[in-house]
Amino acid sequence: MAEADYSNCPSCPEIKKKIDRIDLALLGEDGTGLNGGIVRAITDLQKKSKVSASWASFAKPIAIGAVTSIVTFLLTYALAH
């Protein structure tokens, strides 16, 4: 099979420019996604949501326990005096 010659195709440079812009948007200036781009933004969001989820899973039981203890103490104190 012979390869097609796209050198005379007027839309090929435009398609290459569009692909380059998409690549730049996805992976940032360095082309790896480590310093910028959509890939970096999604990765940062996932890290933030994991941190928030772990913080909530740690703090929520403590807060519920503290509130329950305070309410129990207040009820016991009010009924005993």
PyMOL commands that set and color helices and strands:
alter all, ss='L'
color gray80, all
select helices_A, chain A and resi 12-27+38-80
alter helices_A, ss='H'
color red, helices_A
deselect
rebuild
show_as cartoon
